[in-house]
Amino acid sequence: MLDQIHWLAAVTVLGVLEQAYFFLQVIYARRLFGISPPKISGPPEFERIFRAQVNSSEYFPIFLALLWQAGLFFHQGLAAALGLLYLYVRYCYFMGYKASSSERLAPIYFSAGVLWILIAVSALGILHFFLSHYVGLNILQLLTA
């Protein structure tokens, strides 16, 4: 079974490490700008870093659920590749937002597109499972016939 999920697990660990990096960036920014918790406001430079981290954290559970559903029900390799792409674009989002609020736009739209693709392949995989398991209808055989 592990050979069916090892790429998903690896992408998950990379995602957790990326989240940790984002958390550390907020800690460094707090020290740099003298912003003690629980304060969340300060200079625009701090607020952009803080918002980039919070926004990334908000999307992380959605990403993980879709990554694993797409990998388990559709194709592990495709899901892992999309996961790596998502993590890279999320990094670009974070770094762009850190520099300027307008620099976050292209990466956020691109990462949303990757999430929509993960939604689509997850839904197709789950639909195929239900149809083949409960109805006895194999869509792949119908498409190749």
N, C-alpha and C positions, 0 to 999 in steps of 0.2 A: 504494500500500500504506500509506503514512503516514496517509492519511485513515481507515484502519481501526484505527489504534492510537494516534492522538494523545491521546485522552482517557485511555487506560491509561498512557501515558508521563507525562502531566501529573500524574495521581494518584500515580504512582511517585515523581516528583520531590518532590511535597508530603510523601509518606511519609518520604523520605530527610531532608528538612528538619525534619520532626517528630522523627525519631530524633536528629538533630544537636541540636535544642533540648533533648531529654531528656538527652543526654550533657553539654551545657553546664550543665544544672541540677545534675548530680552534681559537676561541677568547682566550681561556685559553693558548693555545700553543703560540699565538702571544705575549701574556704578558710574558710567561715563557722565551721565546727566544728573546724578544725585537724586534719583527718584526712588524713594523707599516704598515697599509694599505697605499698604494696599493701594497706594496711589496708582492711577493708570493714565494720568494726564501729565503733560510736560511739553517740552519743545516738539515741534512737528517731526523732527528726526526720530525722537523716541516713540512718539505715537504711531508713526508708520511701521516701525519695527514691531511694536506691540500688536498692532492690528494685523500685520502679516502673519505673526505667530498664531494669534487667536483664530483668524480665518482659516489657516492651514489645519489647526486642531479641530475646528468645527467640521471640516470636510473629511478628516481622516477616517472616522468610523464608516462613513458612506463608502469611501474608497475600499477599505478592507472588506466590507461585506460583499461588494461587487466583484472585487478581485477573486475572492474565494468561490463565490457562486459561479462566476464565469469559468474559473479553472476547474472546478469539480463537475460542472454540468455541460460545459462546452468543450474547452480545450486548454489544458494547463499551459502549453507553450505560448499560445496567443494571449492568454490572460496575463502571464508573466511579462511578456513583451509590452503589452499595454500598460501594465503596472510600472515597469521601468520608465516608460515614456511619461506617465503621469508624474512620477516622482521627480524626474528631470525638469518637467515643466513647472512643477510646484516650487522647485528650487529657483528656477528663473523668475517665477512670480515673487518669491520672497526677496530675492536680491533686487528685482526691479522696484518693488514697493519700498524697500529700504532706501533706494536712491531717490525716488520721486513717485508720488501717487499715480501719475499718468503712466509710468513704466510698468505698472502691474496689469494693465488692461489686456494686452495681447496674450500674455501667459494665462490669465484667468479664463479667457474665452477658450483658449486651446485646451486647458485642463478640463473645462466643462465638456468640451467635445469628446475627450477621451472617456470621461465618466458616462456620457450618453452611449458611446460604443460599448462600454462594459455593461451597461444596462441592457442594451439590445442583445448582446451575445448571452448574457445571463438568462434573459427571458426566453430566447430561442432554445437554449439548452434545457431549461426547466420544462418548457412546453414539450420538447421532444421526449424528455423523460416521462412526463405524465401520459402523453399519448401512446408511447410504446409500452409503458409498464401497466397502465390501467385500461387502455382501450385496445391495445394490440396493433396500433397503427404506427408503422415505421416510416416516417417522412423521408428519411434518407433513401430508403429502397424505392419509394414512389418517385423521387426526383431523379434517380439514376436509371429507372426502368424506361 
